[in-house]
Amino acid sequence: MTSAIIVAAGSSRRMGFNKLLAPLGGIPVLRRTLGEFQACAEVDEIIVVTGEDVAEQIEHWRDHGGLSKLVAIVPGGAERHFSVWNGLQKCSPKSEIVAVHDGARPLISPTQISKCIAAAREQRAVACARPMTETIKRVDADCRITESLDRSGVWVMETPQVFAKDLLVSAYEAVIRDGALVTDEVSAVQHVGVAVFVVDNPSPNPKITFPADLVFAENFLR
C-alpha cells in the first residue's frame, strides 16, 4: 500500500496571495495537484497537511467528488518536518511506501509518480529530480558575479520524494529528537545515514513560488 502526503501548509509570503488556491488553467493549483495523485493507480490514499483556510476548500472539493483517495486533512507544523510528521501519523498501518509532495507542484504527472514509487520499492529512498543544465554563477552582496560554479553532478531536487515508510518514520523521529532542521525528506533520511537516489524527471515540474511561475505553468498547459 502507498500513501501520499501532500504538503500544503506554506504561507505564500513571496506570492502575495494564496498560491495554492490560485487558478491554473481554470483549476486551483492545489486541486490540480491532488487530481494527479488521485489519477495515479499506484497511490492508495492521500493525506493533505495544510492550514485551516485551505482545509475548508479541500473539504468542499471532496464533497463535490473526484477525491475518493483523500482520507485525512491535518494541520501543518511550525516547520516543514513537523508538517510531514503530522501527515505520517495519519498514514494507514498497512502503508509500506510514502510519497511526500509539495502541493505547489501541480504539473507532476501520474506516470512520474508511479515511476518514483516503483524506484522506492527497489531502493527504499528516492527523489524526483532533474539534472542542472543552466550555467551557475555565484554573486556577492552587491549582485556582482564573482565566479562560475561547476554544474557537473548537480541535480535540482523536486517532489515527490518517496521512501519505505519505516525508514521515513525513523528518520523523522531522529530529526525531531536531535532538533535538526531539514528542508526536505532527502535531508531527513540523510540525517540517519541512508543513501537517497534520484529519479530523473523529463517533464517540467516547477514549484509555484512567484507570480511568474503561474505564467510559466499556464504556458506549459497550453
Salt bridges, closest charged atoms under 4 A:
ASP102 OD1 - ARG80 NH1 2.70
ASP102 OD2 - ARG105 NE 3.50
ASP140 OD2 - ARG144 NH2 2.84
GLU147 OE2 - ARG138 NE 2.85
GLU158 OE2 - ARG130 NE 3.47
ASP166 OD1 - ARG124 NH2 3.46
ASP178 OD1 - ARG177 NE 2.98
ASP178 OD2 - HIS191 NE2 2.78
GLU185 OE1 - ARG80 NH2 2.74
